[in-house]
């Protein structure tokens, strides 16, 4: 149902998009999607449970990992209803209010995940640069304060977006490109001047994800500088090996995010299917990959996970 000019937006519905031309195999596509969601939520939940119950893991690195796991669970839950709704039940309609709520949680949690990755970069920098003062620098109160500040940053910056969108009349084609709502797509459907939304959206991206990525890059420049000053080749490799999991998480999150943003900005009709596929990668792959990578790379965490499943059987 499309909204016409002058129609109150409260009663308008938007149409989400699955994978165009593949409607006849939606049920089959839903199977790997369900498995990906199950593995992502289960994997991150197991990591949260083990870190919470094992006091030996109450260290800065694992506390930051628990923050990342919690954020990934939130992102998965935010997109499950619409993505699986399309592929399982061919349910494409979403009300504007529900769309505004979904995009609020998606963007807020994305900003929080970016901040967590920045804090994890700082954690690796301190651990390599000044290992003797590591525990005294990253104390629990400081970690809690950092986490609170970045959560409030994400919540406060995204809070105006639903209200900025709510003031519009929606009279254009009401079909979105993804199986979930994003601010940059919804605002383009308005028949009003979207200059304020466009400028504010760009400001939030630059002041959060842009700065986070810059500081992560600077952290690794300092880490590399510190590692190169280590005389022993074996010690250099050991120091760099502690960063592999975090680098994987950074590359998966930012590569998919930047690629999706570029496609939205400069793409054309020929890249529509690529835009859709990148959207699924951005929403589903980081929550799936992060617990797997950290479980494989962290011997301590891997041993705890194996012990939990061994005891359960």
KAWOKA-V881076 format. One record per residue. N is the residue number from 0. PHI is phi as a letter, one per 20 degrees, with the letter a starting at -180 (none if undefined). Layout:
BEGIN
n: [N;N]
phi: [PHI;PHI]
END
This chain:
BEGIN
n: [0;1;2;3;4;5;6;7;8;9;10;11;12;13;14;15;16;17;18;19;20;21;22;23;24;25;26;27;28;29;30;31;32;33;34;35;36;37;38;39;40;41;42;43;44;45;46;47;48;49;50;51;52;53;54;55;56;57;58;59;60;61;62;63;64;65;66;67;68;69;70;71;72;73;74;75;76;77;78;79;80;81;82;83;84;85;86;87;88;89;90;91;92;93;94;95;96;97;98;99;100;101;102;103;104;105;106;107;108;109;110;111;112;113;114;115;116;117;118;119;120;121;122;123;124;125;126;127;128;129;130;131;132;133;134;135;136;137;138;139;140;141;142;143;144;145;146;147;148;149;150;151;152;153;154;155;156;157;158;159;160;161;162;163;164;165;166;167;168;169;170;171;172;173;174;175;176;177;178;179;180;181;182;183;184;185;186;187;188;189;190;191;192;193;194;195;196;197;198;199;200;201;202;203;204;205;206;207;208;209;210;211;212;213;214;215;216;217;218;219;220;221;222;223;224;225;226;227;228;229;230;231;232;233;234;235;236;237;238;239;240;241;242;243;244;245;246;247;248;249;250;251;252;253;254;255;256;257;258;259;260;261;262;263;264;265;266;267;268;269;270;271;272;273;274;275;276;277;278;279;280;281;282;283;284;285;286;287;288;289;290;291;292;293;294;295;296;297;298;299;300;301;302;303;304;305;306;307;308;309;310;311;312]
phi: [none;e;e;d;g;n;f;f;f;g;d;f;c;d;d;e;c;e;c;g;n;d;g;f;d;g;f;f;f;f;f;f;f;f;f;f;f;f;f;f;f;f;f;f;f;f;f;f;f;f;f;f;e;d;f;f;e;e;d;g;g;f;f;f;f;f;f;f;f;f;f;f;f;f;f;f;f;f;d;g;g;e;f;f;f;f;f;e;c;l;e;e;f;b;f;f;f;f;f;f;f;f;f;f;f;f;f;f;f;f;f;f;f;g;f;f;f;f;f;f;f;f;g;f;f;f;f;e;f;b;f;f;d;g;f;e;e;e;e;g;f;f;f;f;f;f;f;f;f;f;f;f;f;f;f;f;f;e;g;f;g;g;f;f;f;f;f;e;e;d;c;e;g;d;d;e;e;c;e;b;e;c;g;f;e;f;f;f;e;f;e;d;f;d;g;f;f;f;f;f;f;f;f;f;f;f;f;d;f;f;f;g;f;f;f;f;f;f;f;f;f;f;f;f;f;f;f;f;e;f;f;f;f;f;f;f;f;f;f;f;f;f;e;f;f;f;f;f;f;f;f;f;f;f;f;f;f;f;f;f;f;f;f;f;e;d;f;c;f;f;d;f;f;f;f;f;f;f;f;f;f;f;e;d;f;g;f;e;f;g;f;f;f;f;f;f;e;e;f;f;f;f;f;f;f;f;f;f;f;f;f;f;e]
END
